[in-house]
Amino acid sequence: MTTTLAPPPQQAPEEDLRALALRHGLTVSGARPSLPAYVRQLWSRRDFIAAFATARLTAQYSQARLGQVWQVMTPLLNAAVYYAIFGVLMNAKHGVPDYVPFLITGIFVWTFTSDTVMAGTRAISGNLGLVRALHFPRASLPVSLALQQLQQLLLSLAALVAILFSFGEFPTWSWLLAVPALACQALFNTGVALVLARMAARTPDISQLMPFVLRTWMYASGVMWSIQSLAGSGRFPAAVTLALQCNPAAVYIDLMRFALIESYTSAQLPPHVWALAAGWALLAFGGGFIWFWKAEETYGRG
């Protein structure tokens, strides 16, 4: 007795399966949406982004006895150390009028950038449970962490204003220029955070390297010393001085000093400073957002 084997079932061509899926409205799981759709999804999560940023800010110092006071104390203690080292020992205050307001403003503005950049390196790798459990635009995480740092800066500005008052700096119309300066800086910081969030999601070691990069960047940004005084000394080539003046962190620090400190005049600003500030902001935010979006489907995998 012979047994006849049934022929194996025929596999449907891949094109037919794709057509069947499209006909019934099926899409690829985890596929990257188009850029306009991604922006709409991100906008629809704006309440989550704001709530996540506020919750992180509230919990940041919840275990410390002084609580939220550390948001102000940290940059002030840094300023005291830098004043002792650079202002007194290295005499960086020579030729810089109102050195204490100059230094304090630089520290607060720089801390905003450095903390946002460091938060960006942990945006994906530090929230893998959330990324793997829920479906949402992953850019929500670095954007919310950048918003958290902006909220922290705004809370700290009260201490900065009090210090400026104690050194004879009182509000003038130029103080209003701090608003567009901070807006440009916030966009720039968010863009850099998006770039580093993607890089650190693939290579977590970047978060270990960034403190050294940020320290070098801080010294090149004129936080504790005057780039304008260095330019007038003639010790460095003009190209090096121009690169220091166009450094985005230095641009935003200069603009805040110009807005808040009366003795810091327009002569101490680099040429086309507002165009530089807006250009860096748009380039970093636009380029960083698109670059982050291009790897949307890879976050949390592997």
N, C-alpha and C positions, 0 to 999 in steps of 0.2 A: 504494500500500500504506500503510495507516494503522497507526500505532504507538499502542497503548493503554498509557498510563502507569499504573503501579501506584499505588494510593492510598497516601498517606503513612501510616506506622505510627501507630497511635493511642497517644497519651501516656496512661500510667496516671494516674488522678487522684491528687493528693497524699495524700489520705486513704488510698487503697489502698496506696501505698508505705509510709506510716507504719505501717499495720497489718501489712504484710509484714515490715518491719524489727523490729517488736515481737515478732512470732510467732517470729522466728529469733534473738531475743536481741540484736539490734543496738542500739547506743546512739549518741548524738551524740558525735563526737570532741571531746575537750577540754571537755565539758560540766561545769559546776560540780556537785559532789555535794551531797547534803543536808548540813546542819550536823552531825548525829550521825555520818553516814558520814565526813565530813571529819575530825572529831575522832578517829575510830577509825583512819583512815589516818595521821594525824599521830602517834598513839600507837605505831602499828606501825613508824614510822621513828625511834623514840626513840634507837636505837643509832647511826643515822646522824647525828642531831642532836648527840649527845654527842661522837662521833668528829670531826665537822666542826668543832665548837667547839674541841676540844683541838688539832686540827691547825692551825687558824688562830692559836691562842694561841702554839703552839710556833714557828710560822713568822714571827710578827709582828716579832721582833727578831733573826731568824737572821742578817741581814747586818751587824749591829752588833757591835763588838768586845766590848762588855760584855754583849751578849745580853739575857737575861731580867732583868738588874739594872735595866734601864730601866723595867720595870714599877713598881718602887719609886722610882727616882730621879726620874721625871717629876713625880709629885705632890709629892715633897719639894722639888724645885727651885721648883715653883710656889709652895709654901708659903713658901719663903725670900724670893721676890720679893714676895709679898703682905704678908709680915710687915714688910719694909723700907718698903713704900709705905704700907700702911694702919696697921700697928701702930706704926711709928716716926714717919713723916712726917705722917700724918693723925691720929695718936693715937687710933685706933679701939680700942686696948686699954684706954683709960681707963674704969674702972668695970666691967671684965670680968675677974674673977679667973681665974687659970690660962689666960691668953690663948693661949699657945703650944699646949697641948692642945686648946683651943677651936678655934683656927685649923686645926691639922693634921687634926682630926676632920672639920671642915667641908670641907676640901679633898678628903680621901679619899672622903667620901660623895658630894660633888658630882661628882667625876671619874667615879664609877660611873654616875651618871645621864647626864652629858653625853656620855661615850664611847658609851654604849648608844644614845642618840638619834642620834648621828652615824653609828654603824654601821647603824642602821635605814634611813637615807637611801640607803645603798649596797647594801642587802640584795638587791634585785632588779636594779637597773641595773649593779651591779658583778659580777653572776654570770649575765649573759644567756646565755653559752655553756651553762652547766649547765641553765638554765631551758628553753632551746629544744631541748636534746638529750635530756633525760630527763623522764619523767612521774613526778611526786611532788607532794605537797601543798606549795605554794609558801611557806606559813607556816613550813615547816621552816627557811628561810633566816634571817628575822629572829629567830626563836626561838633558833636556834643561835648567832647573833651576840650576842644578849642573854646567853646562857649563857656565852659566851666572856668577856664583860666581868665577869660574876659570878665566874668562875674567877680572873680577873686580880685582882679586888678581894680575894678570899680569900687569894691569895698575898701581896698587899700588906699585909694586916692584921698580919703579923708585924712589919713596920717600924712600923706605928702603935702596936702594943702596946709595942714597945721604947721608943718616944718617950714614951708615957704612963708607963712605969716610971721613965724618967730624970727625970720631973717629979713623981714622988711619987704617981702614980695606980696603985694596985694592985687586983687582981681582988676584987670583992665580988659579992654575989648579984645586984646590979642589972646586972652585965655580961651575964647571961643574957637580958636584955631586948633585947640587940642582935640575937638570932636572929629573933624575930618582926618586928622593925623592918626588918632586911635582907630578910626574905621579902616583906613588903609592898612595899618599894621595888623589889625584883626584878620583882614582878608589874606594878607601875606602869610601870617602865622598858620591859618587854617590850610592854605595851599601846601605849605611845607609839611604840616602834620599829615595831610593826605598822602603825600609822596612817601614819607617815612613809614606810614602805616602799611602801605603795600610792600615796601622793602623789608620791614621787620617781620611781616607775616610769612615771608619766604625764608628770611635769614634772621633769626632771633638775636644773633650775636651783635647786631647793629645797636641794640639798646645798651650793650656794654661799652661800645665804642663811642657813643654819642657824648657822654660827659667830657671826654678829652677834646672832641671836635668843638663842642660848645664853649669850653674854656678858651680855646684858641680864638674862636670867633669873638668872644667877649673882649679879649685884649685888642683885637683888630677893629673894634667898634667904637673906641673912644669913650668907654663908660667911665673910666677913672682919669682920663687925660684928654687934652684938647687936640683934635686932629688939625684944627686950624693953626694952632701954635706950632705943631710939627711941620705943617706945610710952609710956614714962614721961616723955619729954621734953616731950610736948604740942605738938611742932612740926607734926604732921600730923593731919588729921581721924581720928576713930575708925574710919571706914569704910576708910580707906587702911591703917591699922595692922592691922585685922582681915583685910583681903585679903592683906597680907604674911604674917601668921601662918598663914593657911590655905593659902598657897602650898604645893603638895605637896612640892616639893624642900626647902623650909624645914621642913616637918613631919618629914620623914625625917632631916634633919640634926639637928633638935632632939631627936628620940628617941634617936639615937646618942650625942649629947652627954650626955643625961640618963642613959643606960645606963653610959657609960664614965668620965665626969668627976664626981667627988664634989661639987664646988662648984656644979655645974649642977643645980639643984633643980627640983621639980615646979612651983614658983611661976613659973618661966621658960618653962613650956610653955603653949601656947594651950589654951583649954577643949576638952574632949572630944577630946584629941589622938589617942588610939588609934582612936576612931571615924572621925576624919578620915583617919588612915593607912590603915585597912582600906577605907574608902569610896573613896578615890582609887585604891587598888590594884584593887578589883573593877570600878569604873567604867572605868578605863583599859584593863585587860586584857580584860574582857568586851566592852566597846564596840569596842576596837581589833581584837580577834580577829574579831568578826562583820563589821565594816566591811571588813577585809582579805579575808575569805572571799567576800564579795559580788562581788569583782572577780577571783576566782580564774582564770576562763577568759581574762582579758585580759592576764595577765602574759607578757611575752616576745613579744607580737605587735605588729605595726606598726613 
